[in-house]
């Protein structure tokens, strides 16, 4: 497996980095998230239509560009570096990958084409408990009503639900867990925005009361489709976390170069050097694991469950460590709400719970090794 970026991939990285540095630097997060819209809709349109980021890893037959997941990983890392506010991850990554894993070609094509064009925003509603990431069961139910299905139930931690046009919902039918597309404005749909820990990635609780939904997969196949998709999405989240960890290190290093005490830059003190060196080592490991997982999506599909859990465990811890170190290096000013350092802490804390904690992914890896050796943990 080749870890070097191609010339085309380097060009993509440069274009995205330049665009985000110009239009969405980390220093703009406070202003953008304080606005009622919550994200820059002009930039959203530019990314979708001018640069084609929304459909980057969506096959051409569904209106996308058909690039590999590595290209999308490059974009996600750059977005992580600026903590880009907005529903890109929810729609172009999470929802798109769930749809790609579904087996109803006609149904998923109708939604994927609108995601790829940026015409609609989609997200996935599957969590029913903030601490339970099960894909094999859903308390929400879907009953057949003539030719339609009606969904009743509640979902938690639904990212960007208040921005969404389409909600991809897991519900149990007589045949098992199935994924349905529900119009966010449909009857019986109620979205309650939670008080955000991370204003760049707000979450909501969503209630469905006999809401109409269209199956995106054959009845009963939704659990397997969701599980497969989340392994891929985890690789993408790890790349985003690696980018945010890099931003934290860069912020801390820049401050250490300029802040002086006893007529010396604090970066010259051995204690600060060691702290930043430790973060660099963690970041490099997380970055390598994340991009290996992203490459495995196309090159080693049977290993994605393992590589993505490994990457997410590494990257989750690396980002939290980098964000905490950044605050420490800044000293008193780093603990104030007026400083941007706390946005990195917030992203670190929320992203490590989005698809399961680092500890859960390590347990998953351990179980995989036991299963491979013919041993089952009790």
C-alpha positions in Angstrom: 0.0 0.0 0.0 1.5 3.4 -1.1 1.2 6.2 1.5 2.5 8.9 -0.8 0.0 11.3 -2.2 -0.2 11.5 -6.0 0.3 14.8 -7.7 -3.5 15.0 -8.2 -4.1 14.3 -4.5 -1.5 17.0 -3.5 -3.3 19.4 -5.8 -6.6 18.6 -4.1 -5.1 19.1 -0.7 -3.6 22.5 -1.7 -6.9 23.7 -3.2 -9.0 22.7 -0.2 -6.4 24.1 2.3 -6.2 27.4 0.5 -10.0 27.7 0.2 -10.5 27.0 3.9 -7.7 29.2 5.0 -9.2 32.1 3.1 -12.9 31.6 3.8 -13.1 29.5 7.0 -10.0 29.8 9.2 -10.2 28.5 12.7 -10.3 32.1 14.0 -13.7 32.5 12.2 -15.5 29.6 14.1 -16.8 31.9 16.9 -18.4 34.3 14.4 -19.8 31.6 12.1 -21.4 29.5 14.8 -22.9 32.5 16.6 -24.8 33.3 13.4 -28.4 32.0 13.1 -27.5 29.8 10.1 -24.7 28.1 12.0 -22.5 27.7 9.0 -21.4 29.5 5.8 -24.0 28.6 3.2 -22.1 30.5 0.5 -19.0 28.3 1.2 -21.3 25.3 1.3 -22.4 26.1 -2.3 -18.9 26.7 -3.5 -17.7 23.4 -2.1 -20.6 21.5 -3.7 -20.8 23.2 -7.2 -17.4 24.8 -7.8 -15.0 22.3 -6.2 -17.2 19.2 -6.2 -16.4 18.1 -2.6 -19.8 16.8 -1.7 -19.8 14.1 -4.4 -16.1 13.4 -4.3 -16.3 9.8 -3.1 -19.8 9.1 -4.5 -19.8 7.0 -7.7 -20.5 8.7 -10.9 -23.7 6.7 -11.4 -25.1 8.5 -8.4 -24.1 11.9 -9.5 -20.7 12.0 -7.8 -17.1 12.2 -9.1 -16.2 8.6 -8.2 -12.9 9.2 -6.5 -11.6 6.9 -3.8 -12.1 7.4 -0.1 -8.5 8.6 0.3 -9.4 11.8 -1.6 -12.3 12.3 0.8 -10.0 11.6 3.7 -7.6 14.4 2.5 -10.6 16.8 2.5 -11.7 15.7 5.9 -8.3 16.3 7.4 -8.2 19.8 6.0 -11.7 20.5 7.4 -10.5 19.1 10.8 -7.6 21.6 10.8 -10.1 24.5 10.7 -13.0 22.8 12.7 -15.2 23.7 9.7 -18.8 24.3 11.0 -21.5 22.8 8.9 -23.2 19.5 7.9 -20.5 18.3 5.5 -19.6 15.3 7.6 -23.2 14.4 8.4 -24.4 14.6 4.8 -21.5 14.0 2.4 -19.8 11.4 4.6 -22.2 9.7 7.1 -25.4 9.8 5.1 -23.7 9.1 1.8 -21.9 6.1 3.1 -25.0 4.7 4.7 -26.9 5.0 1.4 -24.0 3.4 -0.6 -24.3 0.4 1.7 -28.0 0.1 1.0 -29.2 -2.3 -1.7 -32.2 -0.4 -3.2 -30.6 1.2 -6.3 -33.4 3.4 -7.4 -34.3 4.6 -3.9 -30.7 5.5 -2.8 -29.9 7.1 -6.2 -32.7 9.6 -5.7 -31.1 10.8 -2.4 -27.5 10.4 -3.3 -27.7 12.7 -6.4 -29.1 15.5 -4.2 -26.3 15.0 -1.6 -23.6 15.0 -4.3 -25.0 18.3 -5.8 -25.4 19.9 -2.4 -29.1 20.4 -3.2 -30.1 18.6 0.0 -28.6 18.0 3.4 -29.0 14.5 4.8 -28.1 13.0 8.1 -28.5 9.6 9.9 -30.7 9.0 12.9 -29.9 5.6 14.5 -28.7 6.2 18.0 -31.4 5.7 20.7 -29.1 6.0 23.7 -26.1 8.3 24.1 -24.0 5.3 25.2 -25.2 2.5 23.0 -23.9 2.2 19.4 -25.9 -0.9 18.4 -26.6 -1.3 14.7 -28.4 -4.6 15.0 -31.5 -3.4 16.9 -33.9 -0.4 16.8 -36.7 0.4 19.3 -38.2 2.7 16.7 -40.8 0.8 14.6 -42.1 1.0 11.0 -45.5 -0.3 10.2 -46.9 -0.9 6.7 -49.7 1.5 5.8 -50.9 0.5 2.3 -47.8 0.9 0.1 -46.1 3.2 2.6 -44.3 2.8 5.9 -45.0 4.8 9.0 -42.2 5.3 11.5 -42.7 5.9 15.3 -39.9 6.3 17.8 -37.1 8.6 19.0 -33.5 9.1 18.2 -30.7 10.8 20.1 -27.4 12.5 19.1 -28.5 13.2 15.5 -25.8 15.4 14.0 -27.0 18.5 12.1 -30.7 17.3 12.2 -31.9 20.9 12.4 -30.2 21.6 9.0 -31.3 18.4 7.3 -33.7 18.0 4.5 -33.6 14.2 4.7 -33.3 12.0 7.7 -32.1 8.4 7.3 -33.7 6.5 10.1 -33.3 3.0 11.4 -36.6 1.3 12.4 -37.7 -2.3 13.0 -40.1 -3.9 10.7 -41.5 -7.5 10.8 -38.4 -8.4 8.7 -35.9 -6.7 11.0 -34.0 -3.4 11.1 -34.5 -1.3 7.9 -33.2 2.1 6.8 -35.8 4.6 5.8 -35.5 8.1 4.2 -37.8 10.5 5.9 -38.5 14.1 4.8 -37.4 16.3 7.7 -40.6 18.4 7.2 -42.9 15.4 7.1 -45.9 15.0 9.5 -44.9 13.7 12.9 -41.2 14.7 12.7 -40.0 16.8 15.6 -36.4 18.0 16.0 -35.2 19.4 19.3 -31.7 21.0 19.2 -29.6 20.1 22.2 -27.5 22.6 24.1 -24.3 22.1 22.0 -21.0 21.0 23.6 -19.4 21.6 20.2 -21.1 24.5 18.3 -19.4 23.4 15.1 -21.2 20.0 15.2 -24.6 20.5 16.9 -26.8 17.4 17.7 -30.5 17.0 18.2 -33.1 14.6 19.5 -35.6 13.6 16.9 -39.1 12.2 17.5 -41.1 10.4 14.8 -44.9 10.0 15.3 -46.3 7.9 12.5 -44.1 9.7 10.0 -43.9 8.5 6.4 -40.7 6.9 5.2 -39.3 5.3 2.1 -37.1 2.1 2.5 -33.6 2.6 1.2 -32.8 -1.1 1.5 -34.5 -4.4 1.4 -36.5 -5.0 4.6 -34.4 -6.4 7.3 -31.0 -5.6 5.8 -30.6 -2.2 7.4 -28.5 -3.4 10.4 -25.8 -4.9 8.2 -25.8 -2.0 5.9 -25.4 0.5 8.7 -22.6 -1.5 10.4 -20.7 -1.7 7.2 -21.1 2.0 6.5 -20.1 3.1 10.0 -16.8 1.2 9.7 -16.0 3.4 6.6 -17.2 6.6 8.3 -15.0 5.9 11.3 -12.0 6.0 9.0 -13.1 9.4 7.8 -13.7 10.7 11.3 -10.2 9.6 12.3 -8.8 11.6 9.5 -10.8 14.7 10.6 -9.5 14.2 14.1 -5.9 13.9 12.9 -6.4 17.3 11.2 -7.8 18.9 14.3 -4.9 17.5 16.4 -2.5 19.0 13.9 -4.3 22.4 14.4 -3.9 22.1 18.1 -0.2 21.4 17.8 0.3 24.3 15.4 -1.6 26.7 17.7 0.5 25.6 20.8 3.8 25.7 18.9 3.1 29.2 17.6 2.3 30.5 21.0 5.3 28.8 22.5 7.5 30.6 20.0 6.1 34.1 20.7 5.2 34.0 24.5 8.2 35.1 26.6 9.0 34.6 30.2 12.3 35.5 31.9 13.3 37.1 28.6 13.0 33.7 26.8 10.4 32.2 24.5 8.6 29.6 26.6 9.2 27.1 23.8 12.8 27.0 24.7 12.0 25.5 28.1 12.6 21.7 28.2 9.2 21.0 29.8 7.3 22.7 26.9 9.6 21.0 24.4 8.8 17.6 25.8 5.1 18.3 25.9 5.0 19.3 22.2 7.3 16.5 21.2 4.9 14.0 22.8 2.0 15.5 20.9 3.9 15.4 17.7 4.6 11.6 18.1 0.9 10.9 18.9 -0.2 13.0 16.0 2.1 11.2 13.6 0.8 7.8 14.8 -2.8 8.9 14.5 -2.3 10.3 11.0 -0.7 7.1 9.8 -3.4 4.9 11.3 -6.2 7.2 9.9 -4.9 7.2 6.3 -4.1 3.5 6.4 -7.8 3.0 7.3 -8.9 5.3 4.6 -6.8 3.5 2.0 -8.1 0.1 3.3 -11.7 1.1 2.3 -10.7 0.6 -1.3 -7.7 -1.7 -1.1 -8.5 -4.0 1.9 -12.3 -3.9 2.3 -12.3 -7.0 4.5 -10.0 -5.3 7.0 -11.9 -2.0 7.3 -13.7 -2.9 10.5 -10.2 -3.5 12.1 -8.3 -0.6 10.6 -11.0 1.9 11.3 -11.3 0.9 14.9 -7.6 1.1 15.3 -7.5 4.5 13.6 -10.4 6.0 15.6 -8.9 4.8 18.9 -5.5 6.4 18.1 -7.0 9.6 16.6 -9.5 10.1 19.4 -6.8 10.0 22.1 -4.3 12.0 20.0 -6.8 14.9 19.5 -7.8 15.0 23.1 -4.1 15.0 24.2 -3.2 17.7 21.7 -6.1 19.9 22.6 -5.4 19.6 26.4 -1.7 20.3 25.8 -2.6 23.3 23.7 -4.6 24.8 26.6 -1.7 24.0 29.1 0.9 25.7 26.9 -1.3 28.8 26.6 -1.6 29.0 30.4 -4.3 31.1 31.9 -5.5 32.6 28.6 -6.1 29.1 27.2 -8.7 28.5 29.9 -10.9 31.5 29.0 -13.9 31.3 26.7 -12.4 34.3 24.8 -9.6 32.1 23.4 -10.2 29.7 20.5 -8.3 26.8 22.2 -11.5 25.6 23.9 -13.1 24.9 20.5 -10.5 22.2 20.0 -11.3 20.7 23.4 -15.0 20.7 22.5 -14.4 18.9 19.2 -12.1 16.4 20.9 -14.8 15.5 23.5 -17.7 15.3 21.1 -16.0 13.5 18.2 -14.7 10.7 20.5 -18.3 9.9 21.3 -19.8 10.2 17.8 -19.1 6.7 16.6 -18.0 5.0 19.9 -15.3 5.9 22.4 -11.7 4.9 22.0 -12.2 2.3 24.8 -15.0 0.7 22.9 -13.0 0.5 19.7 -10.1 -1.0 21.6 -12.5 -3.6 23.0 -13.7 -4.3 19.4 -10.1 -4.8 18.3 -9.4 -7.1 21.2 -12.5 -9.2 20.4 -11.5 -9.4 16.7 -8.1 -10.8 17.7 -9.7 -13.3 20.1 -12.2 -14.4 17.3 -9.4 -14.8 14.8 -7.6 -17.1 17.2 -10.8 -19.1 17.9 -11.3 -17.7 21.4 -14.4 -15.8 22.5 -14.2 -13.4 25.4 -16.8 -14.1 28.1 
